Amino acid sequence: MIGVDVDNRDETVGKKIRDAEKEIPYIVVLGEKEAGAEKFPVRVRADGKLHEMAVKDLIAEIEDKTGGEL
């Protein structure tokens, strides 16, 4: 199982991302543009970069990093 957290605080998106970068290994911000897309930007804490990923690729990445222990 993959845990998910939704940040619905009354803060700016930038503030929410900065806060999440301290604790969360993979950050996905979904808006109108990303809602219908096949791939979406995933911020990876390990390298601090944005990666374009499909859902199946993100799941595979998490499984790889956790040794399949979801």
PyMOL Python script that loads the backbone (N, CA, C, O; Angstrom):
from pymol import cmd

cmd.read_pdbstr("""\
ATOM      1  N   MET A   1       0.843  -1.167   0.000  1.00  0.00           N
ATOM      2  CA  MET A   1       0.000   0.000   0.000  1.00  0.00           C
ATOM      3  C   MET A   1       0.897   1.242   0.000  1.00  0.00           C
ATOM      4  O   MET A   1       1.928   1.274   0.673  1.00  0.00           O
ATOM      5  N   ILE A   2       0.502   2.237  -0.744  1.00  0.00           N
ATOM      6  CA  ILE A   2       1.213   3.500  -0.802  1.00  0.00           C
ATOM      7  C   ILE A   2       0.396   4.526  -0.045  1.00  0.00           C
ATOM      8  O   ILE A   2      -0.793   4.699  -0.314  1.00  0.00           O
ATOM      9  N   GLY A   3       1.028   5.214   0.908  1.00  0.00           N
ATOM     10  CA  GLY A   3       0.342   6.242   1.674  1.00  0.00           C
ATOM     11  C   GLY A   3       0.283   7.543   0.895  1.00  0.00           C
ATOM     12  O   GLY A   3       1.217   7.887   0.170  1.00  0.00           O
ATOM     13  N   VAL A   4      -0.803   8.254   1.046  1.00  0.00           N
ATOM     14  CA  VAL A   4      -1.014   9.520   0.350  1.00  0.00           C
ATOM     15  C   VAL A   4      -1.466  10.555   1.368  1.00  0.00           C
ATOM     16  O   VAL A   4      -2.249  10.257   2.270  1.00  0.00           O
ATOM     17  N   ASP A   5      -0.970  11.763   1.213  1.00  0.00           N
ATOM     18  CA  ASP A   5      -1.380  12.865   2.078  1.00  0.00           C
ATOM     19  C   ASP A   5      -1.853  14.006   1.188  1.00  0.00           C
ATOM     20  O   ASP A   5      -1.168  14.379   0.236  1.00  0.00           O
ATOM     21  N   VAL A   6      -2.997  14.549   1.491  1.00  0.00           N
ATOM     22  CA  VAL A   6      -3.527  15.695   0.760  1.00  0.00           C
ATOM     23  C   VAL A   6      -3.366  16.918   1.652  1.00  0.00           C
ATOM     24  O   VAL A   6      -3.864  16.949   2.778  1.00  0.00           O
ATOM     25  N   ASP A   7      -2.673  17.914   1.143  1.00  0.00           N
ATOM     26  CA  ASP A   7      -2.460  19.143   1.905  1.00  0.00           C
ATOM     27  C   ASP A   7      -3.513  20.157   1.484  1.00  0.00           C
ATOM     28  O   ASP A   7      -3.395  20.794   0.437  1.00  0.00           O
ATOM     29  N   ASN A   8      -4.529  20.298   2.300  1.00  0.00           N
ATOM     30  CA  ASN A   8      -5.602  21.238   1.972  1.00  0.00           C
ATOM     31  C   ASN A   8      -5.588  22.458   2.884  1.00  0.00           C
ATOM     32  O   ASN A   8      -6.615  23.102   3.101  1.00  0.00           O
ATOM     33  N   ARG A   9      -4.395  22.766   3.419  1.00  0.00           N
ATOM     34  CA  ARG A   9      -4.255  23.961   4.249  1.00  0.00           C
ATOM     35  C   ARG A   9      -4.466  25.212   3.405  1.00  0.00           C
ATOM     36  O   ARG A   9      -4.340  25.183   2.181  1.00  0.00           O
ATOM     37  N   ASP A  10      -4.781  26.290   4.069  1.00  0.00           N
ATOM     38  CA  ASP A  10      -4.985  27.573   3.396  1.00  0.00           C
ATOM     39  C   ASP A  10      -3.633  28.279   3.256  1.00  0.00           C
ATOM     40  O   ASP A  10      -3.403  29.338   3.840  1.00  0.00           O
ATOM     41  N   GLU A  11      -2.745  27.666   2.466  1.00  0.00           N
ATOM     42  CA  GLU A  11      -1.405  28.191   2.199  1.00  0.00           C
ATOM     43  C   GLU A  11      -1.210  28.239   0.687  1.00  0.00           C
ATOM     44  O   GLU A  11      -1.993  27.653  -0.061  1.00  0.00           O
ATOM     45  N   THR A  12      -0.176  28.930   0.242  1.00  0.00           N
ATOM     46  CA  THR A  12       0.128  28.944  -1.181  1.00  0.00           C
ATOM     47  C   THR A  12       0.676  27.580  -1.594  1.00  0.00           C
ATOM     48  O   THR A  12       1.181  26.826  -0.762  1.00  0.00           O
ATOM     49  N   VAL A  13       0.573  27.275  -2.873  1.00  0.00           N
ATOM     50  CA  VAL A  13       1.096  26.006  -3.381  1.00  0.00           C
ATOM     51  C   VAL A  13       2.597  25.932  -3.119  1.00  0.00           C
ATOM     52  O   VAL A  13       3.107  24.880  -2.733  1.00  0.00           O
ATOM     53  N   GLY A  14       3.304  27.035  -3.323  1.00  0.00           N
ATOM     54  CA  GLY A  14       4.751  27.054  -3.078  1.00  0.00           C
ATOM     55  C   GLY A  14       5.102  26.710  -1.647  1.00  0.00           C
ATOM     56  O   GLY A  14       6.039  25.948  -1.406  1.00  0.00           O
ATOM     57  N   LYS A  15       4.365  27.258  -0.692  1.00  0.00           N
ATOM     58  CA  LYS A  15       4.598  26.971   0.730  1.00  0.00           C
ATOM     59  C   LYS A  15       4.334  25.502   1.035  1.00  0.00           C
ATOM     60  O   LYS A  15       5.088  24.872   1.777  1.00  0.00           O
ATOM     61  N   LYS A  16       3.273  24.963   0.468  1.00  0.00           N
ATOM     62  CA  LYS A  16       2.949  23.549   0.685  1.00  0.00           C
ATOM     63  C   LYS A  16       4.060  22.657   0.136  1.00  0.00           C
ATOM     64  O   LYS A  16       4.439  21.674   0.772  1.00  0.00           O
ATOM     65  N   ILE A  17       4.582  22.997  -1.044  1.00  0.00           N
ATOM     66  CA  ILE A  17       5.661  22.208  -1.647  1.00  0.00           C
ATOM     67  C   ILE A  17       6.914  22.301  -0.782  1.00  0.00           C
ATOM     68  O   ILE A  17       7.547  21.280  -0.511  1.00  0.00           O
ATOM     69  N   ARG A  18       7.283  23.499  -0.346  1.00  0.00           N
ATOM     70  CA  ARG A  18       8.483  23.656   0.499  1.00  0.00           C
ATOM     71  C   ARG A  18       8.360  22.851   1.780  1.00  0.00           C
ATOM     72  O   ARG A  18       9.327  22.218   2.204  1.00  0.00           O
ATOM     73  N   ASP A  19       7.195  22.862   2.400  1.00  0.00           N
ATOM     74  CA  ASP A  19       6.982  22.086   3.620  1.00  0.00           C
ATOM     75  C   ASP A  19       7.078  20.588   3.347  1.00  0.00           C
ATOM     76  O   ASP A  19       7.683  19.849   4.124  1.00  0.00           O
ATOM     77  N   ALA A  20       6.489  20.146   2.254  1.00  0.00           N
ATOM     78  CA  ALA A  20       6.490  18.714   1.929  1.00  0.00           C
ATOM     79  C   ALA A  20       7.888  18.219   1.574  1.00  0.00           C
ATOM     80  O   ALA A  20       8.228  17.072   1.864  1.00  0.00           O
ATOM     81  N   GLU A  21       8.701  19.068   0.951  1.00  0.00           N
ATOM     82  CA  GLU A  21      10.050  18.660   0.547  1.00  0.00           C
ATOM     83  C   GLU A  21      10.908  18.226   1.729  1.00  0.00           C
ATOM     84  O   GLU A  21      11.879  17.490   1.550  1.00  0.00           O
ATOM     85  N   LYS A  22      10.568  18.668   2.917  1.00  0.00           N
ATOM     86  CA  LYS A  22      11.328  18.315   4.117  1.00  0.00           C
ATOM     87  C   LYS A  22      11.038  16.894   4.590  1.00  0.00           C
ATOM     88  O   LYS A  22      11.866  16.297   5.279  1.00  0.00           O
ATOM     89  N   GLU A  23       9.878  16.341   4.232  1.00  0.00           N
ATOM     90  CA  GLU A  23       9.447  15.065   4.798  1.00  0.00           C
ATOM     91  C   GLU A  23       9.037  14.009   3.779  1.00  0.00           C
ATOM     92  O   GLU A  23       9.230  12.818   4.018  1.00  0.00           O
ATOM     93  N   ILE A  24       8.483  14.418   2.666  1.00  0.00           N
ATOM     94  CA  ILE A  24       7.842  13.500   1.729  1.00  0.00           C
ATOM     95  C   ILE A  24       8.807  13.135   0.598  1.00  0.00           C
ATOM     96  O   ILE A  24       9.370  14.028  -0.035  1.00  0.00           O
ATOM     97  N   PRO A  25       9.009  11.834   0.331  1.00  0.00           N
ATOM     98  CA  PRO A  25       9.959  11.446  -0.719  1.00  0.00           C
ATOM     99  C   PRO A  25       9.493  11.750  -2.141  1.00  0.00           C
ATOM    100  O   PRO A  25      10.324  12.030  -3.005  1.00  0.00           O
ATOM    101  N   TYR A  26       8.191  11.702  -2.406  1.00  0.00           N
ATOM    102  CA  TYR A  26       7.656  11.975  -3.744  1.00  0.00           C
ATOM    103  C   TYR A  26       6.482  12.939  -3.608  1.00  0.00           C
ATOM    104  O   TYR A  26       5.530  12.670  -2.875  1.00  0.00           O
ATOM    105  N   ILE A  27       6.558  14.063  -4.319  1.00  0.00           N
ATOM    106  CA  ILE A  27       5.509  15.068  -4.233  1.00  0.00           C
ATOM    107  C   ILE A  27       4.864  15.220  -5.604  1.00  0.00           C
ATOM    108  O   ILE A  27       5.544  15.425  -6.609  1.00  0.00           O
ATOM    109  N   VAL A  28       3.548  15.117  -5.624  1.00  0.00           N
ATOM    110  CA  VAL A  28       2.784  15.292  -6.855  1.00  0.00           C
ATOM    111  C   VAL A  28       1.782  16.418  -6.609  1.00  0.00           C
ATOM    112  O   VAL A  28       0.994  16.366  -5.665  1.00  0.00           O
ATOM    113  N   VAL A  29       1.822  17.430  -7.465  1.00  0.00           N
ATOM    114  CA  VAL A  29       0.867  18.525  -7.394  1.00  0.00           C
ATOM    115  C   VAL A  29      -0.005  18.429  -8.640  1.00  0.00           C
ATOM    116  O   VAL A  29       0.478  18.575  -9.763  1.00  0.00           O
ATOM    117  N   LEU A  30      -1.282  18.183  -8.429  1.00  0.00           N
ATOM    118  CA  LEU A  30      -2.207  18.033  -9.549  1.00  0.00           C
ATOM    119  C   LEU A  30      -3.150  19.220  -9.626  1.00  0.00           C
ATOM    120  O   LEU A  30      -3.790  19.597  -8.644  1.00  0.00           O
ATOM    121  N   GLY A  31      -3.219  19.793 -10.805  1.00  0.00           N
ATOM    122  CA  GLY A  31      -4.142  20.890 -11.080  1.00  0.00           C
ATOM    123  C   GLY A  31      -4.932  20.556 -12.333  1.00  0.00           C
ATOM    124  O   GLY A  31      -4.943  19.410 -12.781  1.00  0.00           O
ATOM    125  N   GLU A  32      -5.581  21.540 -12.888  1.00  0.00           N
ATOM    126  CA  GLU A  32      -6.392  21.325 -14.094  1.00  0.00           C
ATOM    127  C   GLU A  32      -5.555  20.791 -15.248  1.00  0.00           C
ATOM    128  O   GLU A  32      -5.986  19.887 -15.964  1.00  0.00           O
ATOM    129  N   LYS A  33      -4.366  21.343 -15.431  1.00  0.00           N
ATOM    130  CA  LYS A  33      -3.500  20.940 -16.539  1.00  0.00           C
ATOM    131  C   LYS A  33      -3.085  19.470 -16.431  1.00  0.00           C
ATOM    132  O   LYS A  33      -3.041  18.760 -17.435  1.00  0.00           O
ATOM    133  N   GLU A  34      -2.786  19.024 -15.228  1.00  0.00           N
ATOM    134  CA  GLU A  34      -2.304  17.663 -15.017  1.00  0.00           C
ATOM    135  C   GLU A  34      -3.434  16.631 -14.961  1.00  0.00           C
ATOM    136  O   GLU A  34      -3.193  15.445 -15.188  1.00  0.00           O
ATOM    137  N   ALA A  35      -4.641  17.056 -14.668  1.00  0.00           N
ATOM    138  CA  ALA A  35      -5.765  16.143 -14.439  1.00  0.00           C
ATOM    139  C   ALA A  35      -6.007  15.187 -15.600  1.00  0.00           C
ATOM    140  O   ALA A  35      -6.323  14.022 -15.360  1.00  0.00           O
ATOM    141  N   GLY A  36      -5.875  15.623 -16.829  1.00  0.00           N
ATOM    142  CA  GLY A  36      -6.144  14.754 -17.964  1.00  0.00           C
ATOM    143  C   GLY A  36      -4.896  14.216 -18.638  1.00  0.00           C
ATOM    144  O   GLY A  36      -4.985  13.523 -19.651  1.00  0.00           O
ATOM    145  N   ALA A  37      -3.731  14.531 -18.083  1.00  0.00           N
ATOM    146  CA  ALA A  37      -2.472  14.143 -18.715  1.00  0.00           C
ATOM    147  C   ALA A  37      -2.108  12.694 -18.413  1.00  0.00           C
ATOM    148  O   ALA A  37      -2.462  12.157 -17.364  1.00  0.00           O
ATOM    149  N   GLU A  38      -1.399  12.074 -19.343  1.00  0.00           N
ATOM    150  CA  GLU A  38      -0.912  10.706 -19.153  1.00  0.00           C
ATOM    151  C   GLU A  38       0.256  10.685 -18.171  1.00  0.00           C
ATOM    152  O   GLU A  38       0.394   9.759 -17.372  1.00  0.00           O
ATOM    153  N   LYS A  39       1.091  11.717 -18.245  1.00  0.00           N
ATOM    154  CA  LYS A  39       2.221  11.855 -17.326  1.00  0.00           C
ATOM    155  C   LYS A  39       2.074  13.166 -16.571  1.00  0.00           C
ATOM    156  O   LYS A  39       1.438  14.104 -17.051  1.00  0.00           O
ATOM    157  N   PHE A  40       2.670  13.221 -15.385  1.00  0.00           N
ATOM    158  CA  PHE A  40       2.576  14.414 -14.566  1.00  0.00           C
ATOM    159  C   PHE A  40       3.908  14.618 -13.846  1.00  0.00           C
ATOM    160  O   PHE A  40       4.685  13.674 -13.703  1.00  0.00           O
ATOM    161  N   PRO A  41       4.177  15.844 -13.393  1.00  0.00           N
ATOM    162  CA  PRO A  41       5.441  16.104 -12.718  1.00  0.00           C
ATOM    163  C   PRO A  41       5.465  15.522 -11.312  1.00  0.00           C
ATOM    164  O   PRO A  41       4.527  15.700 -10.534  1.00  0.00           O
ATOM    165  N   VAL A  42       6.553  14.824 -11.001  1.00  0.00           N
ATOM    166  CA  VAL A  42       6.769  14.252  -9.670  1.00  0.00           C
ATOM    167  C   VAL A  42       8.072  14.832  -9.144  1.00  0.00           C
ATOM    168  O   VAL A  42       9.124  14.665  -9.760  1.00  0.00           O
ATOM    169  N   ARG A  43       8.004  15.510  -8.012  1.00  0.00           N
ATOM    170  CA  ARG A  43       9.204  16.055  -7.382  1.00  0.00           C
ATOM    171  C   ARG A  43       9.782  14.965  -6.483  1.00  0.00           C
ATOM    172  O   ARG A  43       9.108  14.469  -5.580  1.00  0.00           O
ATOM    173  N   VAL A  44      11.039  14.597  -6.741  1.00  0.00           N
ATOM    174  CA  VAL A  44      11.702  13.521  -6.003  1.00  0.00           C
ATOM    175  C   VAL A  44      12.678  14.142  -5.006  1.00  0.00           C
ATOM    176  O   VAL A  44      13.632  14.814  -5.399  1.00  0.00           O
ATOM    177  N   ARG A  45      12.436  13.918  -3.728  1.00  0.00           N
ATOM    178  CA  ARG A  45      13.266  14.520  -2.688  1.00  0.00           C
ATOM    179  C   ARG A  45      14.719  14.070  -2.784  1.00  0.00           C
ATOM    180  O   ARG A  45      15.618  14.860  -2.496  1.00  0.00           O
ATOM    181  N   ALA A  46      14.973  12.832  -3.177  1.00  0.00           N
ATOM    182  CA  ALA A  46      16.336  12.297  -3.222  1.00  0.00           C
ATOM    183  C   ALA A  46      17.259  13.113  -4.118  1.00  0.00           C
ATOM    184  O   ALA A  46      18.438  13.276  -3.806  1.00  0.00           O
ATOM    185  N   ASP A  47      16.733  13.627  -5.230  1.00  0.00           N
ATOM    186  CA  ASP A  47      17.592  14.410  -6.130  1.00  0.00           C
ATOM    187  C   ASP A  47      17.119  15.851  -6.299  1.00  0.00           C
ATOM    188  O   ASP A  47      17.789  16.641  -6.964  1.00  0.00           O
ATOM    189  N   GLY A  48      15.978  16.207  -5.711  1.00  0.00           N
ATOM    190  CA  GLY A  48      15.484  17.578  -5.767  1.00  0.00           C
ATOM    191  C   GLY A  48      15.000  18.017  -7.130  1.00  0.00           C
ATOM    192  O   GLY A  48      14.832  19.213  -7.367  1.00  0.00           O
ATOM    193  N   LYS A  49      14.771  17.069  -8.038  1.00  0.00           N
ATOM    194  CA  LYS A  49      14.372  17.405  -9.400  1.00  0.00           C
ATOM    195  C   LYS A  49      12.931  16.993  -9.675  1.00  0.00           C
ATOM    196  O   LYS A  49      12.347  16.178  -8.961  1.00  0.00           O
ATOM    197  N   LEU A  50      12.376  17.584 -10.737  1.00  0.00           N
ATOM    198  CA  LEU A  50      11.063  17.190 -11.233  1.00  0.00           C
ATOM    199  C   LEU A  50      11.245  16.146 -12.325  1.00  0.00           C
ATOM    200  O   LEU A  50      12.088  16.302 -13.208  1.00  0.00           O
ATOM    201  N   HIS A  51      10.459  15.087 -12.262  1.00  0.00           N
ATOM    202  CA  HIS A  51      10.489  14.021 -13.257  1.00  0.00           C
ATOM    203  C   HIS A  51       9.093  13.854 -13.823  1.00  0.00           C
ATOM    204  O   HIS A  51       8.124  13.831 -13.065  1.00  0.00           O
ATOM    205  N   GLU A  52       8.967  13.739 -15.130  1.00  0.00           N
ATOM    206  CA  GLU A  52       7.677  13.441 -15.755  1.00  0.00           C
ATOM    207  C   GLU A  52       7.442  11.940 -15.634  1.00  0.00           C
ATOM    208  O   GLU A  52       8.252  11.154 -16.126  1.00  0.00           O
ATOM    209  N   MET A  53       6.363  11.528 -14.995  1.00  0.00           N
ATOM    210  CA  MET A  53       6.096  10.110 -14.766  1.00  0.00           C
ATOM    211  C   MET A  53       4.625   9.791 -14.989  1.00  0.00           C
ATOM    212  O   MET A  53       3.747  10.615 -14.734  1.00  0.00           O
ATOM    213  N   ALA A  54       4.380   8.591 -15.465  1.00  0.00           N
ATOM    214  CA  ALA A  54       3.028   8.038 -15.494  1.00  0.00           C
ATOM    215  C   ALA A  54       2.800   7.371 -14.131  1.00  0.00           C
ATOM    216  O   ALA A  54       3.760   7.082 -13.416  1.00  0.00           O
ATOM    217  N   VAL A  55       1.566   7.133 -13.780  1.00  0.00           N
ATOM    218  CA  VAL A  55       1.256   6.502 -12.497  1.00  0.00           C
ATOM    219  C   VAL A  55       1.995   5.177 -12.349  1.00  0.00           C
ATOM    220  O   VAL A  55       2.553   4.895 -11.288  1.00  0.00           O
ATOM    221  N   LYS A  56       2.004   4.360 -13.406  1.00  0.00           N
ATOM    222  CA  LYS A  56       2.666   3.050 -13.318  1.00  0.00           C
ATOM    223  C   LYS A  56       4.162   3.209 -13.075  1.00  0.00           C
ATOM    224  O   LYS A  56       4.759   2.388 -12.379  1.00  0.00           O
ATOM    225  N   ASP A  57       4.788   4.261 -13.639  1.00  0.00           N
ATOM    226  CA  ASP A  57       6.214   4.499 -13.429  1.00  0.00           C
ATOM    227  C   ASP A  57       6.491   4.927 -11.991  1.00  0.00           C
ATOM    228  O   ASP A  57       7.487   4.508 -11.401  1.00  0.00           O
ATOM    229  N   LEU A  58       5.625   5.753 -11.426  1.00  0.00           N
ATOM    230  CA  LEU A  58       5.781   6.174 -10.038  1.00  0.00           C
ATOM    231  C   LEU A  58       5.644   4.980  -9.103  1.00  0.00           C
ATOM    232  O   LEU A  58       6.425   4.840  -8.162  1.00  0.00           O
ATOM    233  N   ILE A  59       4.675   4.132  -9.347  1.00  0.00           N
ATOM    234  CA  ILE A  59       4.492   2.935  -8.521  1.00  0.00           C
ATOM    235  C   ILE A  59       5.718   2.036  -8.615  1.00  0.00           C
ATOM    236  O   ILE A  59       6.187   1.522  -7.599  1.00  0.00           O
ATOM    237  N   ALA A  60       6.241   1.842  -9.824  1.00  0.00           N
ATOM    238  CA  ALA A  60       7.432   1.007 -10.013  1.00  0.00           C
ATOM    239  C   ALA A  60       8.632   1.598  -9.273  1.00  0.00           C
ATOM    240  O   ALA A  60       9.408   0.863  -8.663  1.00  0.00           O
ATOM    241  N   GLU A  61       8.784   2.908  -9.323  1.00  0.00           N
ATOM    242  CA  GLU A  61       9.884   3.593  -8.623  1.00  0.00           C
ATOM    243  C   GLU A  61       9.786   3.373  -7.118  1.00  0.00           C
ATOM    244  O   GLU A  61      10.786   3.071  -6.467  1.00  0.00           O
ATOM    245  N   ILE A  62       8.591   3.522  -6.567  1.00  0.00           N
ATOM    246  CA  ILE A  62       8.393   3.333  -5.125  1.00  0.00           C
ATOM    247  C   ILE A  62       8.635   1.876  -4.746  1.00  0.00           C
ATOM    248  O   ILE A  62       9.264   1.603  -3.724  1.00  0.00           O
ATOM    249  N   GLU A  63       8.149   0.947  -5.546  1.00  0.00           N
ATOM    250  CA  GLU A  63       8.383  -0.475  -5.272  1.00  0.00           C
ATOM    251  C   GLU A  63       9.863  -0.788  -5.294  1.00  0.00           C
ATOM    252  O   GLU A  63      10.350  -1.544  -4.454  1.00  0.00           O
ATOM    253  N   ASP A  64      10.590  -0.213  -6.250  1.00  0.00           N
ATOM    254  CA  ASP A  64      12.029  -0.433  -6.363  1.00  0.00           C
ATOM    255  C   ASP A  64      12.752   0.096  -5.114  1.00  0.00           C
ATOM    256  O   ASP A  64      13.627  -0.578  -4.571  1.00  0.00           O
ATOM    257  N   LYS A  65      12.390   1.281  -4.671  1.00  0.00           N
ATOM    258  CA  LYS A  65      13.050   1.900  -3.523  1.00  0.00           C
ATOM    259  C   LYS A  65      12.698   1.225  -2.204  1.00  0.00           C
ATOM    260  O   LYS A  65      13.473   1.291  -1.250  1.00  0.00           O
ATOM    261  N   THR A  66      11.536   0.575  -2.137  1.00  0.00           N
ATOM    262  CA  THR A  66      11.117  -0.073  -0.892  1.00  0.00           C
ATOM    263  C   THR A  66      11.316  -1.582  -0.937  1.00  0.00           C
ATOM    264  O   THR A  66      10.917  -2.283  -0.007  1.00  0.00           O
ATOM    265  N   GLY A  67      11.917  -2.087  -1.990  1.00  0.00           N
ATOM    266  CA  GLY A  67      12.110  -3.526  -2.119  1.00  0.00           C
ATOM    267  C   GLY A  67      10.806  -4.274  -2.304  1.00  0.00           C
ATOM    268  O   GLY A  67      10.694  -5.442  -1.932  1.00  0.00           O
ATOM    269  N   GLY A  68       9.823  -3.605  -2.876  1.00  0.00           N
ATOM    270  CA  GLY A  68       8.529  -4.236  -3.114  1.00  0.00           C
ATOM    271  C   GLY A  68       7.646  -4.291  -1.889  1.00  0.00           C
ATOM    272  O   GLY A  68       6.557  -4.862  -1.933  1.00  0.00           O
ATOM    273  N   GLU A  69       8.102  -3.701  -0.787  1.00  0.00           N
ATOM    274  CA  GLU A  69       7.344  -3.717   0.471  1.00  0.00           C
ATOM    275  C   GLU A  69       6.427  -2.502   0.517  1.00  0.00           C
ATOM    276  O   GLU A  69       6.754  -1.500   1.154  1.00  0.00           O
ATOM    277  N   LEU A  70       5.290  -2.586  -0.149  1.00  0.00           N
ATOM    278  CA  LEU A  70       4.354  -1.463  -0.134  1.00  0.00           C
ATOM    279  C   LEU A  70       3.364  -1.639   0.942  1.00  0.00           C
ATOM    280  O   LEU A  70       2.487  -0.793   1.117  1.00  0.00           O
TER     281      LEU A  70
END
""", "prot")
cmd.dss("prot")
cmd.show_as("cartoon", "prot")
cmd.util.cbc("prot")
cmd.orient("prot")
